[in-house]
Amino acid sequence: MNKLDNIIIDILKKEEKPIPKGILIKKIEESKIDVEKNSIFKSIKWLITNGSIKELQTGKLVIGYENGNILPNTKNKGIIKINSSHDGFVKDDDGNSLCYINKKNLKSALDGDEVEFELFDKKTKEDLSDGIVTKVINRFKTLYTAIFYKNEKGNWFEIDDQKIYQKVFVKDLTNLSNGMKVLLNFYEINSNYINADVVKIIGNINDVGNDIISIVYDYGIEPEFSDQVLKFTNSINYKITEDEILKRKDLRDYNFITIDPRESKDLDDSICIKKEGDLFRLWVSIADVAHYLRPDTILDDVAFERSTSIYLIDKVIPMLPHVISNNVCSLNPNEDRLAMTCEMLIDKKGEIKSSQIYESIINSKKRYAYDDVNDFFNGKYNEQNDELKSMLENCFELYKILRNNFSDRGYIDFDVPEPKIILDTLGKVSDVKLRERGDAQMMIENFMVAANEASTHIFKKNNMKFIYRIHDKPSEKKLKNFQVECKKIGFKVSGEVNNIKSNSIARWIEQNQGYSHSLFSRILLKTMSKAEYSIDNIGHFGLASLSYTHFTSPIRRYPDVIVHRLYKMFFLRKNDYTDLQRSKLLKNLELICKQSSEREQRAVQIERDVNALKFSEFMGTKIGNEYYGIVSHVTSFGVFVELENTIEGLCRIKNIKLNDYLIFNEEENTFIGEKTKKIITFGNKVKIKVIGANSKTKQIDFEILEFLS
């Protein structure tokens, strides 16, 4: 800091209370220092930016953050998360905050970095330990997207990630023009500046689709496949030979059908049902991706690296090249396809009496869209083929049986609406609707759950190493919050919550008949642990399943490919694999589980970011419009409201029109009006007005006009 900066700080320290800028300037002038007013304003702005002083909402200035003394023996490490104000919070593996880090003490740490830190002998107002980063252990990422701007004043890069607090410098500006979207590599990161290289020119910011694909690049994903991968993929012999057919069960005469969203191009699951007295024989045949995706190949390496396909409104970042995902392996109608089949015999109570997994060849007789099957179930669609018509009727009967079985054991059906974003030809949002979820969608879900459970039996029975899809029960902390939230909306919860079982939730829903299932589901989703992949089977809490895996989507999920490969290696095609390959796969199962879980979470976050971008873009065209919504979350700085189409916006305290002073109750996450005693909490129905939307920050601002309940 220079002499002027120190004078400003000394004045504010002596005042011990906020003062207007005019008073500060007058006091600086009284100090007889030779300085222009323009320099004073620049110094004030810089001190505010680095956190040395604060500007209050009233415009007054006050001394900002100050360090304490470092405590001995407090060195620790964790992951730092940086907020929009560029302050940090170090978190442990469970996401709990270990300490607060002021922007002055980040020491070049960026959002997501693993850092070493020490604690000061002071705490924040929220009683959180205050600390300082002493070392950046691992960088979370070094690739960032940005927009290049060029005008008569100079050149600069605007980083998409609003959490970058340093200035960014790039030496080589070759081929860059104003408004170019680029991918930067941060090769030198310091506290005040970053040196970077341009590693890819994505295109102009106004080109259709560049806003979405930039988010993909920003997460370190290359959406296109390399020439080497495509060359290898094109060299594979995809012809189905007679020798191959003889090794498989020939199901081409069976009435297999696919039921998917109308726009789907990668059809990886098909079903067939036959009724045998009171029993149902259900075949779930899945694209045999593992037949083409051989271990120790460049194609397998890229599938492992990606681990999942990413679905982004109008485009897919596939796990596998299109020749495989949309053609060779997609179960298109009237085409012979290699498959992995799970055949199950199910009784009238929905219990699986027997099951087997084998390689097959099928030929799908018809492709249905979900809408078609829902219309058939509702009497609005007439299937001309009598055999398919009869099978669809059997499908519906078995679906109801399985649904009752799953419900009785405690299967949790999260009735939370999902958005369907509709884009125009320019890539702009024309509408946001709710995605329909009818009987056809739930039927396919239930059939896939049955196959995913049955696929674990032989490995579990033989106590063999395997990939499971697990879901732990909620933590004690989350369960306590669950009780508080349920109480707010009048949802009655019986029994001991800490001893929660899957069927406890089903019982609560039954006891609260007539209550908003979707409102309860929102609380439940916040309470749930994340599902993940593991070699240690602890069961799946949400599905009330003792043993579950992912067998049914190998075109878009790598763990499903590995489940198929395990069957081939140890039961179906032992001679096609070496002992070394078997040993290597078993050794890598834990790594595959870990990376697949991480990649899945990354894909979910990318999808959320893309939706948030398009939501803010859409609501930017609705400024001044009024809507009805529900309070979805309450924080110390305001209230989040979710509209019927799932778009969520923030109502800051100043934008809650209650004509009352609001007091935040941290323990219950509520606001209470000092005079009116009005309680603002989760579940309140409100009327809002859209007052702002920023596509750069992906933030939408509402004003609450009226409380309806």
N, C-alpha and C positions, 0 to 999 in steps of 0.2 A: 504493500500500500504506500501511496505517496503522502506528502505532508498534508495536502487538503483532505484526503480520506481520513487521516488520523484526527484532524481538527473536528471534522463532522462527528466522528465517533465519540470524541471527548465531550463535545457539547451535549450530545444525546445522553451520555452517561451521567453528566452533572444534572440534567433536567429530571431524570428518573421517571418521566411521564411523557406520553406522546405529545409532539408539538407540530404545528402546521409548517409547511415548507417555507412560507414567508418569514416566520419567526426565525427558523434555522438560518436562512440567508442573511437576515438582519444581524444575527449574532456572529456569523462568519465575517461580515463586513466590519463589525465592531472590533474584531480581532486584529484589524489593520493588515491582513494578508492581501497582497496584490494579486487579485484573481478576478477573472471575468465571470459574469453570471452564467454564461453558457457552460463554462468549465465546472461550475458548482452543480448544475443540473446533470452533466455527464457523470460526475463523481457520485452523486446521489443514486443515479440509475445503476451504476456499476456496483455500488455497495448493496443495493437491494437485490441485484441479480445473484451476487455471491453469498447472500444471506447474512451479511454483517449488520444490516439494518432492515427493518420491516416497514412497509407502507400499509397502514390499516385501511379498511373500507371507507373511513371518513376522510382519507387523504393525509392524515397525520403520520408523522414518522416517529419510530421508537427504536431503541437499540435492539439488534437482532440476536442471533444465536452466539453463545460464547462457550468455548471449551472448558472442561473441568480438568482435574488432575487424573492421570491414568492410574488405575488401581493395579497393584501387583498380582501376578498369578491369575489373570483373567483372560489370557490368550485362548481363543477358540476359533472355530471355522464354521461356515455355513454358506447358504446361497443368498445373495443380495437381490432384493426386489426394489426397484426405484419407481417412485410415483411421479405424477405429472408436475409436481413442484420441484422435482429432482432431488428430493430427500430419499434416503434408503432405509430399508428394514431387512435385517439379516434373519433368515428363516432356517429352521431345522428341516429334516427329511419329511416330517409330518406337516410342514407348512406353518408351524407355530413361530411367532416372532421372538427372536432371541434378544435383539436390541435395535435401537433407533440409530441411524447414521445421518447426521446433517450433511447437506450438500458440500459444505466446506471440507468434510473429512472423508470423502469418497476415495481419494487417492487414485483416480482414474478408473475405478470400478464401474462397469456397465451392468445394466439390468440382466440378471440371470447368472452373473459370474460367481464362481466359488471363491470366497475370500477368507483371509485370516483377519481377525479383529481383536481389539482390546476394549475394556470398559473404562468409562470415566467415573468419578465419584459423584455423579449426579444422575437424576432421572427425569423423564419427560413428565408432562402434566398427567398423562395416562398411566403413570407409574411404571413405564417401560425403561429398562436400562439404556443409557446413552453411551455410544461407543465411537470408535474410529477404525477405519480400515487400515491395516498395517501392511497387507500384501494381497495381490491378486494371484490366487493359486492356479485357477483355470478359467480361460475365457469361454463363456457360453457360446458366443458366435463372433465372427469377424466380418461376415457378409451382411451388408445393409443396402436397401434400396433408397434412392434419392431422386429428386428432380433437379436438373441443371438449369440455372437461370443466367441469362446474359443480357445486359443492357448497357447504356452509356455510362452507368456508374460502376460497372465491373461485372465479375463473374462470381457466382456462389452456388453452393449445393444446399438444398433443403432436404434434410433427412426425414424419411417417412416416420421413423420411430421417434415419437415426441419425447422420449426419455433420454435421448442423446443431448447432453448439456454442453459439450465442447464444440468449438469451431472446427470445421473439417476442411482440410487443404488437399487439393489434387494438382500435381504438376502438369501431367499430360492431358490436355483437353482436346486432343485430335478427334475430329469427326463429331464433336458435340455441338448441338445447336440449342437455342432457347426452347425450353419446355420438354427436353429429352428426359425420359425415365431411364435410369441407369442402375446397375448393381455395382456397389463399391466394396473393395476389400480394405478393411482397416489394418494396415500393417504396423503402425506405430500409434499407440494410445497413451496420451498424457493427461494430466488433470485439466489443462486448459485448451488443448488442441489435439487433433487427430490427423495423421497423414494417411492418405488412402490412394488406391489405384482404381481406375475404372476397369472392371473385369468383363462387363457385358453391357451393351446398349440394348435396352428392352424395346424402346420405341418412344414415340411422342405420347405425352400424357392424354391427348385427346383421341388417340386411336382406340377403337372398340376393343374391350377386353384387357387392355394393359393395366387397368386399375386392379383387376382381380389377379392377373398373373404376377403382378409385382408383389403381392402378398405371399404367393407361393415361393418366389425367389427370396424374399426377405426371411423366410424360414429355412433357407439353405437347401432348397429342393430344386433340382434341375428338372423341369417338366418334360423335356425331350429325352429320348434314348440316344445313346452314343451310336456312331456309325458301326463300331465293333459289335455292339449288342444287336443292332438291326441286321448286320451281316450274318451273325451266328444264328439269329432267329430264322432268317430266310433260308439258311442252309439245312434246317431240320427237315427230315422226311415225314410229312404229315399224312401220307397215304396209309389207309387202314388195310393191312394185308390179310389174306385168308388165314395165314398162320396165327396172326394176332387174334382174329375172331375165334379161332378154335380154342384159344387159351381162356376165353371169357364165356360168361353166361349170356346167351343171345336172347335179349328181351325186345327185339325190334317189332315183334307182333303185339306187344303189350301197348295199352292205350295211355302212354305217358303224355302229360301236358305240362306246359309251363304257365305260371301266373305271376306277372311282374307289372311294375309301372309301365304305362304305354310307351314312355320315351326310352326305356332301358335298351341297351345294346349288348350287354354282357349277361347272358342268361345262363346261370351256373347251377340252378336246381330245377328238378322236375319231379312230378309225383304220379303215382298210379295206385288205384285202390280196387280191391275185389272183396265182396262180402261173401263170407263162408259161414252160413248159419248165423249164429249170434256173434261170430268173430269177424274182424276186419283184417285183411292183409294189406299193409301199406308199404309200398316201395318208394323210397326217396332216392332218386338217382342224381348224382352230382358229377359235374364235368371232371374228367380225369386229367387234370392239369399236371399232376405228378408224372404221368406217362411221358410227357414232353419236357417237363422241367427236371432235368437230371441233375444229381449232385455233382459238385466239382466242375461246373461250367460257368461261363460269364453270365449267362441268363439267370442261373440260380443265384449268383452273387448279387445281381441288381435287384432281384425279387426280395432277397433277404435285406438288402440295404433299404429298400422302400417299405417293405413289410405290409403295406396296405395301399389300396387305391383311395384317392381323395375326391369327393364329390362336391363340386362348386357351382351350384345354380344351373349354369348352362354348359358346363364342361366337366370332364373327368381327367384327373391326373392318374393314369392307370398304373397298377403295379407291374403289369406285363404289356409288351407291345400289342398293338391292335390285331395283328394277324392271329394272335393266340386268344386274346380276351374277347374280341368281337366276332371272330370267325371260327378258327379251328376248334376251340373249346366251347364256344357259346352253343347252347342246346337249341339251335334254330330249328323250326319245324321242317319235317320231311327231309332231314339230313341225318345220315348215320353218324353217331357220336360215341366215343369211348367214355365210359362212366365208371364211377365207384358207387355201388348200390348198397343202401342199408335197407334190408327187408325185415319187416316187423309183423308179428301176429299180435293183435290187440283185442282184448275182450271188451264186453259191453260196459265195464266199469272204467275203462281207459287204462288198464294195466297191460304192460308189454309182457306177453307170455313167453315169447322167444324172439330172437333177433340174430341176424348174420350179416356180415360185411363181405362183399365180393366184387370182383371186377366184372364189368358187363359191357355190352354194346346196345344202345337204344336208338330209337328213331321217334322223336316227338311228333305226336299226331296233330297238335294244335297249340298255337301261342295265344293265350288269353291275357288281356289287360285286367288289372284289379277291378276297374269299372265294369267290365263285361260280366265278371263273375258276381259282383255285388248286384248288378241288374238281374242276373239269372236268379239269384237267391230271393230277390224282391219281386219276381214275376214280370220283369220288364224286358228280359232278353230270352228269346226262344232258340235253344240249341237244336239244330236240325238233325244232327247225328244222334240216333237213339242210344248208342253205346256210351258216348261221351255225356249225354244228358243223364243217363242212369248213374254214371260214375260221379258226376258232380253232385247228384243227390246223396250218394253214399259219402262223398267228401264232407258234405255239410253235416250229415248225421254223426260221422266220426269226430268232426271238429267240435261239436257240442259235447260229445262224451269226453274228449280230452280236456276241453275247457273246464268242465265240471270237476274232473279229476285233479287238474292243476290247481283249481281254486280251493278245493277241499284240503289239499296238502299245504297251501299257503303261498302259491304263486302270486307275485305282486304285479298287477297290471297297472302300469303308470299311465293314467289317463291325462297326459299333458299335451296340449295342442302344439303342432309343429308348423312353422311357416312355409308357404310355397311362394317364392319370389318370382314374379313374371317380368321378363325383360323385353323391351322393344328391339327393333332392328339396330338401334344405335347403342345397345347395351345398357340403356337407362331403365330404371324400374318403372313399369307402368302400373303395377298393382302388387299388393301383398295379401294373400289369402291364407286360409287354414288348409293344411294338407288333410285330405279325407283319410279316415281309417275305419273301414267297414269290416264286415265279416270275412271277406276274402283275404284282406291283409292279416287279420288275426288268425285265420285258419292256417295260412302258410307259416306264420310264426309258430303256431302250435305244432304243426307237422315237423318243422325244422328242430324245434326243441326236443321232440321225441327222438329224432334221428341223432341229434347231438348227444343225448343221454345214452342211447343204445350203443353208440360208437365207443364208449369208454369201457364197456363191460368186460371184454376179453383181456384188456391190459390190466384192468383193476383186479380181475379174478386171478390172473397169473402173477400179480404183484410186480409188473414190469414198469420200467420208466416210461413216462408218457407226458404229453402236454394237456393240462387241464385249464379250463376257463373257470376261475374262482372268483368269489365275491364274499368278502368278509362282512360280518354284521357291524352295525354302526358303533362308533366309539362312545364311551360313557359321556364325554363332553357334548357330543352331537345329540345324544339321546336326551340330555337335560334341556338343551335348547329346543328339541323337538316337542317336549312337554309344554314348554312355555308358549311356543307358537300355536300348538293345538288348542291351548286354553284360550288364546286370543280370539279364535274364530269359533269357539264353542264346540269343537270336536272332542267328544268324550273318549278318553283312553283308559281302559281298565287294566288291572293287574300291575305287576312289577315291570316297569319299562326296562330296567337294567338287565333283566333276564329275557329280553325280547327274542322271539322266534319268528320265523317267516309266517306261520299261521296266526300269530298274534295280530298282525296287521290286517289279514283277511277278516279276522273276527271283529276288529274295530270298525272296518268298513261296513260289515253286516250290521253292527250295533248302531251305526249312524246312517241308516237308510234314509234316503231323501236328501242327504247332505251333498254339497258340491264335492264330487269325487276328484275333480281336477284341482280344486283349491287345496285339498288334502295332499294330492300327489305332488304339488309344488313343494310343500314342506318336507315330504318324504324324500324327494330327490335331493334336497339340500342335506338331508340327514345321512343318506346312503354313502357307504364307502365306494371307491371306484372298483369296477370289475377289472381283472387283469389275467395274464397268463402265468402259469406256474407249474412246476413239476411236483409240487406238494399239494395234494388234493385236500382242501378244507371244505369243499362243497360250494354251492352257489346260493347265497342267502336270498337274493331277489327272486330266483326261480324256485326256491324251496327244493333244490336238487342236491342229492348227496354226491352225485358224480356227473360232471358236465364237461364238454369240450366244444371246439369249433371244427365241424366236419363239412359244413354245407356251403361254404363260399370260397373255394380255392382260387377263383379268378381274381378276387379282390383282397384276400387275406392270406398271408404267408403261413401262419400257424395251421390253417386248414390243409395246405399243401403238405406240411410236415406230418400231420396226422395220417394223411393218405400214404405218405412215404414210409411211415412206421409200419403200417399194415402190409405194404408191399415187401419191405425188408425182412419182416419177422414172420409173416404168415402166408402171403399170397405169391410172392416172387422171390423167394430166398436166393435162388441161383442167379438172379440178375444183379445181385449186389455182393460185394466182398465183405469179409469180416472187418476189414479196416474201415470201410464206409459205415458199417453198422456201429462200430466202436466210436468213430468220429462224430456221428450224429448224436448218439447218446451223451457223449461228452459235451456237445454244444447245445443241448436242449435248454439248459438254464439260461445261456446267453440269448438264444432265440426267443425265449419267453420274455426276458428283460427288454430286449430291443423292440420286440413286437408291441409290448405294452406301451413303451415310450413313443413309438411311431404312431400308435393309435391315438394317444393323447395329443400328439402334435397335429394329427389330421383333424381331430375334433376342434382344436383351437383355431386352425386355419379356416375351417368352415364357419366358426363363430365370427372370426374377424371379417371374413368376406360378407357375411350376413349383416354385421354391424355397419360395415361400409355402405352397403346398399340401403339399409334402413335409414341411415343418416342422410344419404343422398335423396331418398324418397321423401322423407319428412321435411327436407329443405324446400320442397315444393308445396308444403302444407302449412307454412307459417300463418298463424292467425286462425287456423281451423280448430274447432272444438270437438272433443271426443270423450267417451266414457271409458274408464279403466279401473284397475284394481291395484292398490298399494302392494307391491311385491317385495319391497325391502326398505328398511328404515335405518339410516346412519346418522352420525352426529352432525353431518353437514347438509342433510336433506332427505328427501323421500323419493324412491324410485316407483314409477307407476307403469304398469304393463297394460297395453291396449288389447282389444279383443283379437287383433291379428298378430299378437305376441311382441310387437315393437315396444321397447322399453325406453323411457326417458326419465331424466332427473329433474325433480322439483327442489331447487335450493330453498333454504329456509325463507329467504326474502320473497320467494315466489309462491309461498303458501298463504293464500288470502283468507286469513282467519281473524284478522284484527285483534291479535292477542300475542303476548310474548310466549314463545315456545321453550319449554324446558325438556332437555333430552334425558331420558332414563336409560342409562347404558345397560343396566342389568336385564331389562325387559325389551330393549330395542324399540322404544316408543317415544313419542313426543306428547307432552301434556300442556295444554293451554293454561297459563297462570291464572287468568280471570275466568275463562269459560269452563275450565277443567275438561275440555275436549281432548280425547285420547286419539292420537294418530298412530295407527298400527297396521301390521300386515293384514290384508283382507278387506280393508276399507274400500268401498266403492266410491269413486270420485269422478268429477267432471273436470277435464283439463283443457288448456289451450296450448297449442304448439307455439313457442316463442323463440326457438333457435335450433339450428342443426349445423354441425360442423363435420364434414366428411373427412377432414384431416385427422381430427381427434376421435372420430367415430362417435361423437357425443350428441345427444338430443336433449333439449331443454324444454320442460313443460312448466306451466303455471297452474296450480290447483285453484279452480274457480268455486267449487262447491263440493261438500261432503254429502254423499247420498245415504251412507250407512256406516 
